[in-house]
C-alpha cells in the first residue's frame, strides 16, 4: 500500500479560496503539504479522480451547472484544464466515473436531475448523452419543495447507478446502457425513506451485500440489504448519527464504509463530529462506537485512505482539514494534531502515487 498520496481538495470560492488545491499526503505521518492550486472554476465543491488516476473532474456548483475535466501530472499533482460541458441542470454537487472511464455521471442538486457524459480518449468530456429529471416533493417546507439529487454512485458490476434525492425522500435506482450512454429507471425504480429524512450520500459494503444511506435532514443512517442479482434493496434498520442527549441544530453530510468492511463513518454538521459505527458482518447492522469531534465547524466530506489507516475531515466553515488515525481493531478515530488550513474545503480525494 502506498505511503504517499496526492490529495485533491474541492472548495467553495465565495471566500478566500482560489479553486482546486493539490496537496501531498504523507501516510507515514498524516501531514499534508501544499503543492499547487488551479483557478478558473467557481465553487468546485465536488472533485472526482478517474480510476486510472489520469484525470480529475470537478463540478462548478452554480445555477448554470458545469463539469470540468483536467489532466493530472502524476509526479507533481498539477492539473491541466482540458474542457468543460454543461450538466443539463442547476447546482451540480456530485460526480462518479465508471470503472472503464467511458462515462462521468453527475447529480444536479438544484434542479433535481442526473446526467451521463462520455469521456473521450484524452480524458476530456463530450456533451451529455443521458439525462433523467426527477419529479416530486416531500414534507420539509423549505428543503423538499422539489427534487434535489444529491449524489450518484455505481455498483461493482458497473450495471446500475444509485442516486439519493434529498427533496423527494428516495434512493433512485438506474440501469446503465454503456453502449449508448444512457440511464433508465430500474424495474424497481426506488427505495423510499421516511418522510423528511432527506437522503444525501450512499456507500456500499465491500462484500456487495449491504449498503448505507445517510439522511441529511433526519441525521440518520439507513442500512439496506442489497440483492445484486435483482438490483433491489430491503431495509434492515435506521440508526441516529447523534448522541441521545443532543438537541441542537445539525445535518448529516458524508458517509464511508472502511475498506475493511468493519466500520462505517458519517459526518454531522452542527454537532461537528464523525459518528463511528461497527458493522455486524453477518447482518449488516450497526453498533455505535461514539463520536469524534472534527475540531472545527461544519465537517462536509471526508476521505479514508485505501489502507483504512487515515481519515481526513474537511471543516468547511473553519477552513481546516484535520487528520485522524483509524484504530484497525476498534474503529475509533485518534486525532494526530495535523491541522491544515485550506479556505472552505468541501471535498477530499486521495490518489496513491
Order of alpha helices (4+ residues) and beta strands (2+ residues): beta-beta-beta-beta-beta-beta-beta-beta-beta-beta-beta-beta-beta-beta-beta-beta-beta-beta-beta-beta-beta-beta-beta-beta-beta-beta-beta-beta
